[in-house]
Amino acid sequence: MKRTIKEREAKRRLEITARFQADGKALALPRARVHYTPELGDEIAGLIANGVPIEDSVLNGAVLALGVANRIGIHPSTFYDWKRQHPDFSESIARARTESAHRIADRMLALADAALAEPALANAVRVAADILKWQAAVRNPGTYGERQRVDVHAQVDDLGDRLRRARERVIQHDDNA
């Protein structure tokens, strides 16, 4: 019995869905073309504020976590196109990234607790904390970025002294002429 392309695709989608459900993960199935709306922008901002990356997290070909783009059924490049085309969306994404930095900082505290409870995990926790710290700094540099200290030491001559020396040069020049 020959199957049509649609039947094969439907079977493949069911298999993928079953695999994700068995792992307790959600899966966004392909759907009709998605168009930007302010409500969808708010949904995306909420996902980003919760720390969901734009693209899927993949390790050795296996999807570890679905990204924002896959969850709402768009290609990642569409997300960036929308940011360029819709200033309000771009602003809400910037706010969401700032908020996500605070959540990342909270995750680092939870990791510290895990390392204290299980010292054998200390190295893995250190690596994860470094990555999270970098992410927090990128997402909210004002709060979590490295502080740069700028010391300015300038010697300012007395203005009166400078004027006096200039007058002396003028007088010497007039005397020599």
Secondary structure, 3 states (H helix, E strand, C coil): CCCCHHHHHHHHHHHHHHHHHHCCCCCCCCCCCCCCCHHHHHHHHHHHHCCCCCCCEEECCEEEECCHHHHHCCCHHHHHHHHHHCHHHHHHHHHHHHHHHHHHHHHHHHHHHHHHHCHHHHHHHHHHHHHHHHHHHHHCHHHHCCCCCCCCCCCCCCHHHHHHHHHHHHHHHHHHC
